[in-house]
């Protein structure tokens, strides 16, 4: 492998964990942060206690608060900014990014106002085709990656050469396996919407509803992800893979999940503002619920779980009433496409 200079923007939990993978692979990693105290901690103590307490970082990671130092002459730039900050971070990086640099992002969400996917935001701010942007996604908690626990993810791009270049950067035979996928829209949509379902899973667990309820929520949640993804131009097979069902399972069943924890707190009756304050980190599912609610209307897609979570988060509906609304919906087929295929057979029978 040819070792590269890699810029990682920003130094949150996921950006730091992915920096470890890249450093373990022998690349020179520059991790950018706005916070000078955080940069000094990473450089001198080899820790990032706020986001990954107890983890020791390898010497191959250097932190900086100077964007030019991170991005200038970088062979690849990995954007891991929150969705709300992505456009601003990309705009700052654009002036230093050279034309041949590989652009990757690992952020799971939509831009709140425009409803755009992160690859579109990067394309606009960096002045390069969206086809050349790579998204990294899949079932992966930073807390486990930083400890080198076996993890498998997917990188997607409409340009196969870009996806394979990202695959080469991240593939680690010891603990980090990487697959490629050409369905950029599907991988981005799945990664964003699963955070909504994870909020619902945390809410369900917090209310003490048990495994039956959570299994139903995850399964019907996957249906909502696939419906919206298909309406936005995704390939339905993507949702059966790592970026779809894989990421959905891990985010809905693990206490590492910020969205699950936020949902659990909401079930205890805490107001949203207090939940977000206690979390101390970005909970992408909250913003994504608002964006998906609007996108569902725009694409005329039925998303009842998303609708009820929107009502809980932004309209003051109680979690118990939201569950009642879901359970009391008019009876319907589980999978309309299958039902349509067999409808004539049923009628004849």
N, C-alpha and C positions, 0 to 999 in steps of 0.2 A: 504494500500500500504506500502511496505517496502521501506524506504527512502534510497537513494544511494549517493555515491560520484561520481560525474560526472566531467570529464575533457572536456573542450571545446577549440579546437584549430582551429582558431585564433579569435582575438577580432575585427573583422570587423562588419559591420552592421548586417548581418544575424547571425553570431555567437553570437553576443550580444543579439539579439532578441530571439533566441532560448534559450539562457541562462536564460532569464527572464521566459520563459515558464517552464523550469526545476526548477528554484528557486520557482516560484509560486506553483509548485507541491510538494514543501517541500524538494527537493534534495539539497545537498551541492554542489555548482557549483564552479569549479576553472577554470577561463578563462585565457588562456595563450596568451601572446603577446610578441613580440621581443622588444617592445618600453617601456622603463621604465617610461617615462613621462605619457604614456597612462595608464599603470598599476596603477600609483599613482593617476591619475585622477579618475579612476574607484573606487579605494579603499577609497579615501578620499572625493571626491566630488559626488560620485555615478552618474557620467555622462560619456558619450563617445561622446563628442561634434563633433568630426570630422565626425563620421559615422552616429550618430543619434542625431542631435542637439535638445536640449530641453527635451530629455527623461531622467527620473529619474530611476535609477536602484535599485532593492531591495537589502536588506542587505545580502541575501543568496548567492550573487555572490561575489567571491573573485578573484582578478586578480593577476597574477604572471608572471615574466619573466623567471622563472626557470622551465624547462620542467619536471624535476624529481618531483617537488612539485605538479605539476598538474596531472601527469599520474600515479605515484606510488600508488598502492592500489586502483586505480579508478575502480569502478564497470562497468563503460561504458566510452568510449572515443568518442566524437563527433568531426569529422574532418570537418572544414569549411574553409580550406585554398583555395586560388585560384588554379585553375587547374595547373598553371605553378609552383606553390610552393608545391603541394601536396606530391610529392615524397620526397622532402627534409624534410618537417615537419614529415612525417611518419617515415622516417629514424631516426630522432632525438627521436621520441616517442618510437620506437620499443624496445629499451633497458630497458625501465621502465614498459612496458605493460605486465600485467600478462595474462596467457593463457586463463583464464575464462572471461576476460573482454569483454563486448559487444562492437563491433566496428561499428560505424555509420558514414556515411558522408552525407553532404548536399551541395555538390559542383556540379554545372551544367556545365560540359565541358569535353573535351578530353585532354589527354596529347599531346602537339603539335607535338613532334618528333615521338613518338611511335604510336600515334593515339589510345592509350589504354583508356578504360573507367576507372573512378576513383576507382572502386571496384577492378579492376585488379592491378592498381598501389599499392593500400593498401595491397592486398594479397601478392604481391611480396616483399614489404618492411617490412611487419609485420610477414611474414612467417606463414600465416594461410590460410585455403581454402577460395577462393572467395565466396563459397556458404554460409559462415558464416558472410559475410559483409552485412550490411543493408544500403540502400540508402533512404534518406528522401527527398521528392520532392512534387510538386504540386503548385497551385496558391497561392502565399504567399509573400507579400512585407514586408520586415523587419519594415518599417515605420508604418505599420498597426498592426503587431504582437506586437511590443513594446508598443503600446497603448491599447493592449488587445482587438482589434477588432475581431469579429468572423472570424475564419479561419479554413479551412479544408484541410488536406494534406494526403499524402499516404506514408507508409514505405514499402519497398520491399526487400525481401531476398529469396533466394532459400531454406533456412531453415525456415520453418514457426515459429519455436520456437524463432528464432532470431527476426523475424519481430514482433511477438507478444510481446516480451520483450521490443522492442523499442516503440511499441504502448502504453504499460503500462507506460513507462517513460514520454511520452509526452502528453498523453490524459488529457485534462483539460475540465471539463464539462461546464465551464463558457464561454470559447472562442476558444479553440483549439481542434478540432476533428480530429482523426487519423484513417485512414483505412489501411488495409494490402493488399499486392499484391505479388504473387510469381514471377512476371516477372521482375527480376532485370535488364535485358538487356533493356527491353522496357521502364522502368521508367527512367533509366539513359540516354538512347538515346533521348527520348522525352524532358527531361529537358535540354539537351545540345543544340539540334537543334532548339528548339523554340526561343533561343536567336538570331539566324540568322534571323528568320522571324520577330522578334521584331525590329531588325535593319532596315529591309525593311519597316515595318510599320511606323517607325519614319521618314524614308526617304520619304515615300509617303505623310505623313501628312505635312512634311516640304516643300514639293513641292506644297501643296495645292490641292491635288487630291481628297479629300473628302472621304465620307463613303463608296461609292460604290467600289472604288479602294481598300480601306483597307479591306473590307469584302472579296473581291476576293483574296487578298493577304493572309489573314489568312486561308481561306479555302483551297487554293491551297498549302499553306505552310504546312498545316496538311497532305496533300497528300504526300509531300516530306518527312516529318518526318516518316510517316508510311512506305513508300517505303524503306527508308534506314534501319529503325528498323527491318522490316521483313527480309531484306537481312542479317542482323546481328544476326538473331535468336530470335527476339521479337515476342510476341503474339499481333496480330493486334488489339484485343479488348482493350489493354492497352491505345491505342491512343484516344479512345473515353472517357477516364476517366479523373481523376484529373491531373495526370501527363502529359497527352496529351493535349486534347482540353481545359481543365480547365486552365492549366498553360499558354498555348498559348494565350488565350483570355486576361488574366490579364496582361501579359507582353507586348502585342501588343496595349493595349488600355489605359494604365496608365502612367502618367507622373512620377510616382515613378520609372519606369523602366529605368535603366541605358542604356540598349540597345536601347530603344525607343528614349531617349534623344540624344544618340550618332548619331543615324540615322537622327534625325531632324537637328542636327548641320551639318552633311555631306551635307544635302540638301541645306544648306545655302552657300555651296561652300568652307567650311573650310577644310583644309587638315587633313588627319587622325591623324597625329602626334599632331596637335593643338587640335583636338577634345579630344584625350586621355589625353592631358595635362590639358585641362579645366575640364574634368570630375573628375580628382583627385582620382578616384577609378577604380578598374578593370572592364573592359567591356568584359565579357567572349565571347560575340558574335563575336568579331573580331577574336580571336584565333580559335574559333569554326568554323568560315566560312572557314578558311584555311584547318582545319582538315577534315571538311565534304566534301570539294571539292576533296580532295585526296581520302577519303573513298568512295565517289560516283563512282569515276573511278575504284577503287579497286573492288567494288562489282557490277560494271556495272549497276548502278542505275541512272535514269534520274532525275536531280534536277535543273531545269532551274532558279528558284529564287536564289538558292545558287550560281549557276554559275555566274549570273549577279552581285550579291553582291560581289563576289570574284573579279570580274573585276573592280568594283567601288573602292573597298578597296585597292587592290594590283596591279592593272594594269592601274590606272589612267582614267578609263572610266567615262564619265559624268553620273550622275544619270538619266538625261533625255534620253540619248541614251540607258541606261540599260532598262528603262521602254519601250522604243520603240522596243527593241529587244524582250522583253517578249510579248508585244501586237502583234508583227508581226510574231510570231511563226506559223508554219504550222498548219492547223486545225487538230483537233484530238477529240477523245471521252473524256468526262469528267472522267469517271471511266471505264478503259479498261476491268476490270473483269465483270462488268455489261453488257457492250457492247458485250462482247464475249458470254455471256449467251443468249442474245436476238438476236444475229446476224442471226441465221438461220430463226427466225421469221420475221425479217426485210426483208431478201432476199425473203422469200415466199410471204410476203405482197406486 
